[in-house]
């Protein structure tokens, strides 16, 4: 039954940024979180689900990722993350991380390459249109966005974004994008996480 550990897990979700500050700079970090693992274990939890902690411009609380293979420097380093995972495991606590693959930040290098060059392989990492329909019923934040399409002057085309315009949707239909997702998952699994919470799965 070890394969199905999650069926009986006691999951605690937290945002590293707001949990425990280890150095007094006003921002929670992985060292602070590691210091509080005994407290969390004392609550009886068996799994920590971490909200996004990747480098981000923070237009959408970290869900606008610019690098899937690193930790926001405000929160620490990859080394701090690995130490946290090891310390959690020693206390019988597994770690889940948010897998944000519906979209990236518009500042992600993939999108920057896509908008600059129609012939770049990254162009097809995103969804483009020359004359899209607004489809306001599909807008996730109707008080801030009135369409799921945004015109990019450098690209000379509209790109799809179900969330903020700063979060262009990835083209999951592209096999290369799916391979990238597998690499991202493999990277964090190698660092010791036990699984993922898939963000914006319906999209």
N, C-alpha and C positions, 0 to 999 in steps of 0.2 A: 504493500500500500504506500510505500515511500514515494512512488511516482505521483500519487494523488495527494501530496502533503497539503496542497492549497484548499482542499475540501474542508479541512478542519482548522485552517490557520486563523489566528486572531490578528487581524491586519490593522495597523495604525498608520494613517497617512499624515505626512507633514511636509512643510516647505522649509528646506534647509535655511533659506535666507531669513526666515522669521523665527527660527527655533532657539538657537543658542549661539551667542557671540563669544568667541574665545579670546579675542584680542582687543575688544573695546572700541572697534571702529563703527559700531552701530548696525552691523550686518551679521546674521547668523552664518556659520561656516561648518565645514566637515569636522574640523578639530573640536569645535564646540559640541556638535552632535555626538561625536565619539565619547566625549567626556560624560555625556548623559545617558549612555547605553545601560548602565546599571539601573538607573531610574526607570528607563523604558522596559527593561527586562522584569523589573519589579511589578510592573503593571500587568504582567502575564502575556504580553504580546509575543507572537512568534514570527511576525513578518512586518517589515517597514516598507511602505510604499512612498517613494520620494517623488514629489512634483519636479518639474524640469529644473535641472541645475547646470545646463549647458551654457556656453557663451551665447549672449543674446543682447540685442538693443533694448529688450524689455518693453516693447510696445504692448505685449500681451502676456505679462507676467512670466516670461521665459518660454512661452510656447512659440515664439518666433526665433527659431534656432539658426545660428550662423556657423556652428561647428558641432557635429554630432560626436566627435571623438575627443572631447575635452571637457573640463569643468570651468564654469564661470570663475575667473580669477578672484572675484570678490569672495567666493566661497571656499577657496583653497586650490589645491593642485590634484592631479591624478593620483599622486602618491598619498595625499590625504584621503582621497576616496578609497583607495585600496586598503589602507590601514583601517578605515572605518568598516569596510566590508569584513575584513578578517576579525576585527574585534566583535562585530555583531555575530558572526558565525560562532565564535567562541562562547557566546551567550545563548546559542540556539535560536538566533534571530536571522531569518532570511531577508533578502533585499529585493524589492521590485522597483523598477524605474519606469518613468513615462517614456513611451516610444512615440515621438511626435513626427509622424511621417505623412500626414495629409498635406502638409505645407512646410515651407522653410521661411526664414526671414527674407525680405527682398535684398538684404545685405549679404546673404549667403554667397560665397564664390560661385556656386553653380548658377544662380540666377544672374549674377553680374556677367558671367561668361555668356549666358543665354541671350541676354538683351543686347550685347555688343556685337554678336556674330551669328547670323542666320545659319551658317554652316557648322557652328560649334555643335559637338555631340550633346552639349547641355541644353541646346534649344528645345529638344524633344523631352527634356526632363520636366518641362512645364507644359501647360495647355494654353494654346494661343488661338486667336481668331481675328479675322479682318473686319467682320461685321456681326458681332454677337447680339443676342437679345438680352435686355437687362435682367429679366427674371427676378423681380423684387421679392417674390415669395420664398426664394432660396437664400436670401441674405440672412446671415446669422445674427448680425448686429444692426437691425434696421434703423436704430436711432443715430447711427454713425456712418453707415454705408447705404447707398441706394441701389447698388448693383453688385453682381458677383464678377463683373469685368472691369478692368482698369486699363486705360490706354497708356502705353509706355512709348514716349517719343523716341528714345534711342533705338528701341526694337522695331518701331513702326507698326505695332500691332497691339491688340488687347490681350491681357493675360487673365486667367481664371483665378478667383480668390473667394472662397465661401466665407472666410472670416474677414479680418481687416485687410485693406489693400496692401499693407506692408507684409502680408503673408501669402505669397503666390502658391497656389496648389501644385503639388507634384503630380506628374503624369504616371499614375500607378500602372497604367496599361503598357508602359515602356519596360521591356524586360531588363534593360540596364538599370533603371530605377529600382526594380525589385531586387536585382543583384546588390545594389548599394545598400538596400535595407537589410539584406542578409549579412552583409559585412558589418554594418552598424551593430546588429544584434550579436554577431559573433564576437565583436570587440568587447562589449560589456559583459557577455557571458564569460569570456576568458578572464575578466577582472573580478568575477565571483558573484555576479547577480544571479538570482534564481528565476527571473522571468520579467515580463513587461506588462504594463497597462497600456493598451493601444489607444492613443488620443484620437478623437474625431473619427472613430471607426466607421460610422454610417456613410462617410464621404469617401 
